[in-house]
Amino acid sequence: MSSDGSMQTTTQETTSGSALDRLVDREEVLSICFWFQGEGFGDVYRAAEMETFLNCDVASISAAFLELVEMGHLQEVAGQPQAYTFTEAGKKQGGRLFGDAFSDLTRQGHGECADGCCDGDDHSNCGDSCFLH
């Protein structure tokens, strides 16, 4: 607090805040790319296409793409400006982030087969690990 009673922000606070924002942007971008591919929309990612699904602007998404390339999670597509695809490590990390973010929505419902082998109430094809048969 300054001598006049107002709050002052230090450079360190501003820098760490923007670092946190960049981390959040990178994680959101990576998990949305994983979802995008899983939904069959393609496996090449561009900032303008991702903006619809994210809570950040094209500039932030573009910056996240560049940082993800530096980290080895994405790679640039040859011959396509500002277009990216997953690396093997990036796809795994994107899947983990997506799974963490949406775990409440993607886990089995009450009374559903954990193995995914059941169709409705028919448990005749279930394996031994299904507790419903």
HELIX and SHEET records of a PDB file:
HELIX    1   1 THR A   11  GLY A   38  1                                  28    
HELIX    2   2 ALA A   47  GLU A   51  1                                   5    
HELIX    3   3 VAL A   58  MET A   71  1                                  14    
HELIX    4   4 GLU A   88  ALA A  101  1                                  14    
HELIX    5   5 SER A  103  THR A  106  1                                   4    
SHEET    1   A 2 LEU A  74  GLU A  76  0                                        
SHEET    2   A 2 TYR A  84  PHE A  86 -1                                        
END                                                                             
